[in-house]
Amino acid sequence: MEDISRNVYTFPFSTCEKPRKGISQPFSALFNVITCSVILYFLVQTKTIHAFVFLSFLLLFELFHTISHAIHIPGSFLMTITHISGFFVNVSLLYLLYKHTGRLPTYYYFMAILALLMADVYAFFFLSFIYFSLTQILVFLLVLYFYYPFLSKLMQTNLFWILVSTVCIYLAFLNESVNCKTMLAEYPDVPFHLIIEVIGIVPLYLISSTVYNL
């Protein structure tokens, strides 16, 4: 596994699935194709522009994610474009929930989101992937937290499990970043990163199935 510092980390080839010839990380890439199909299924059923915009950006994010596991492009291009698409996922989520509830976040929430976005930019240029992925996750969760009281009981239940599964994803990624060399030394052909992809379909399914008809 490569060093995960910002200057040398090449997404996703520092993740814990040994790259191969052809499709670089076939197990992760294939599972992400399934995830893209799930998002697309709900995207084509949307009835409002704000739901369509959000699920379109979510699908775009996952498509870049899928491509990055399938094709190796030298440098940080894939990591950069995936991260930017994640930013638009968060912005479009805020727009979606605003249109659904008619409420804008309070001044303090906006300041908190702005502070996280500034931290995200700093982390992207100067820190490692695990830091600027965390800032994007925190923005996502902060938006959901603000709108939670204004949503239906069913949506609140789904958002709770989105929160739980998102935290599990990040913990799994932390484990991978710390222990990948040891795990691959023992089992070099096991695609450990697939664990994160399998967990990842849970929040993506829940968020897609929750918002497509808003």
N, C-alpha and C positions, 0 to 999 in steps of 0.2 A: 504493500500500500504506500502511495506517495505521501510526502509531507503535505499537510492540509493548510499551510500558510498561503496567504492570498497570492503571492508571486508565483508559486509553483503548482498550486492545485488546479487540475484540469478536470472539470466536471464532465462526466461522472466517473472518470477512470481512477479516481481515488476511492470510489465506493467498493464495497466488499463483494464484488463478483469479478473473478479473473477475466480480463478481456481476451477475446478470441479473434481469429480471422473471420472475415465475412461480417455477420452481425456481431458487433463487439461484445455485447452483454445480452445474449438471446433470452434468458429467463426473465430478466427485468423488462426488456423491451416488449416481449410477448404479453406479459401481465399488464403493462401500461396500455397496450392496444385494447385489451379488455376494458380497462378503466375509461379510455377515450370513448369506447362504444357505449358505455353506461351514460356518460355525460351527453353524448350525441342523442341518445334515446330521449332524454328529457328536454334537450334543446329544441328538438323539432316539435315538441308539444307545447311550447310556451305560447302565451296569448298576449303578452305585454312586451313593449320594447325594453323596459328595464330588466325583466327576467331574461330576455333574449341576449341583451348586452352582457349581463353578468355571466351567463352560461357560455357565451361565445368566448369571453376572455378566459374562463376556467378551462374550456376545451383547448384554447390556444396554448395556455400554460402547459397542459398535459401533453399536447402534441410535441412541443419543444422538448419536454422531459423525455418523451418516448424516443424522439430522434436522437437525443444525446446518448441514450443507451445503445442505439443501433449503429450510429456512425461516429467515428472519431474525427473531429475537426481540431487541428492543433491550435493551441492558445486558449484564451478564455471566452471566445465568442459565444459558445453554447451556454456557458454559465451566465454570461451577461444578459443574453436575450431571454433566458428563462427567468432570471431575476426581475428583469423589467416587466415581463408579462405577469409575474406575481404581484408587482405593484399595481398593475391595472386591474387585477382580480380584486384587490382590496378596495380600490376606488369605486369600481362598479358594484361591489357589495354594499358599500355605503350608499350609493345612489339608489340601488334596489330597495333597501330597507327604508330609506327616506321616502321614496315614492309610495311604498306600501303603508307606512304609518303616518306620513305627513309630519314627521318630527325630525328636526336636525339635532345632532349632538350638542350638548352644552358647550359653553366657552372652554371649560376645564377639560372636557373630553377632546375638543379640537386641539388644545395646547398639548395634551398628552400624546395624541396621534402625531402632531407635528414634531414633538421631541423624539418620538420613536423613528420617524422618517429621517430626521437629521442623524440620529444614531445609526440608522440603516446605511445611509450614504457613507458615513465615516467607516463603518465596519466593512462595507463592500470594497473600499479602496485600500484600507490599511490592516484589516484583520482577516480572520479565516472564515471559511464557509459556514461553520457552525454558529458563528456570531450573527452574520447578516441573514441567515435563514431564520434565526430566532427572532430578529427584529420584525421580519415580515409576518411571522406567526403571531407575535404579540399584537401587531396592528389588527390582524384578522380577528383575534379573540377579543380585543378591546371594542371593536365595532359590534361584534355579536353581543358582548356583555351589556353595552348601552341599550340595545334594542330589545333585549330579552324580556323586560317587563311588559312590553307593548305587543307581544306576540301571543298567539293562541297556545293553549296547553299542549297540544300535539307538537307544535313547533318548538316550544320550550323544552319538551322532552328530547326531541331530536337534537337541539342545540347542546343539551347537556352531554349527549353521547358524542357529538362532534368535538366538544371540548376534551372529553376523556381520551378519545382516539387520537386527537392531535397531540396531546401531551405524550401519549404512548409512542407516537411516531418520533417525536424529538428525543425521547429517552433511548429509543432503539438506535437512532442515528448517533447519539453520544456514545453508546456502547460500541457501535461499529467504528467510530473514529478512534477510540481508545484501544480496542481489542482486535481489530481486523488482522493485523500482522500475525498475532498468535493464532487466531482462528484459521487463517489460510495456511499457516505453517502446518497445522494438524490435518486440515481437510481442504487441500488446495482447489478441489473441483466443486466444492459446495457453494452455491450462489447465496451467500448469507444476506446480501442486500435485498433479496426477494422478500425477506421477512418485513422490511419496511414498506415495500410496494404492496404486500398483501394487507397490512394494517392500513395503508393509505387509502385503499378503496373504500373503507368504512366511512370516513368523513366526507369523501367526495360523493359517494352515493347518497348519504344523508342530506348533505347540503343541496344536491341537485334535485332530489325528490321532494325536498321541503319547499324550495323557492320557485320551481318551474311554473307553478300556476298562480303566483302572486300577481 
